[in-house]
């Protein structure tokens, strides 16, 4: 695949991911999301060692698996995801004050227990997009699921991590007739690095695994040790430019 073909492929991957699952049962779409976010969280939790790793995100991942395995009922999952989502909104978006939680005492208590002293800005993106995903999973009666959380994290968070492993164009002289030429050059260079190719290969692997008929318990156990970047690689990633 040429550099231009790679660039075009990554222009709007959300559409491609959604089309892969649009005819699949909702359970398989939920499983694909669980696999992707579990792999990513296994790496995220080793990043930005100067910041506390928020345990509540790991708790949410585990509850998602419990829900898929029917160890957690609809009512319990819905209550958790509502509190998780409201707490994420207040934590991540500075323009949303804590007063917005007062309409829902359970969400307010959740926020006070897990987020009121939040010092983990590097996890903000993951927090809000996992919350968006859980809300989507709880609220969908049909399909497909909305794959924007995967695309957003891939482009606005994970893409910037490539700088910690590869030498990428950072800016400089650009074409005066094309103000976006510098950004386009940087994106093309990112998409053609071995590191980014590995990221996409793992994403595709997770999507295939969801369609493989492998028992849920087996996948859950396997994905406890699946990583986007190894713990050692992840520890090199700081909060700079993230969150």
Secondary structure, 3 states (H helix, E strand, C coil): CCHHHHHHHCCCHHHHHHHHHCCCCHHHHHHHHHHHHHHHHHHHCCCCCCCCCCHHHHHHHHHHHHHHCCCCCHHHHHHHHHHHHHHHHHHHCCCCCHHHHCCCHHHHHHHHHHCCCCCCHHHHHHHHHHHHHHHHHHHCCCCCCCCHHHHHHHHHHHHHHHHHCCCCCCCCCCCCCCCCHHHHHHHHHHHCCHHHHHHHHHHHHHHHHHCCCCCHHHHHHHHHHCCCCCHHHHCCCCCCCCC
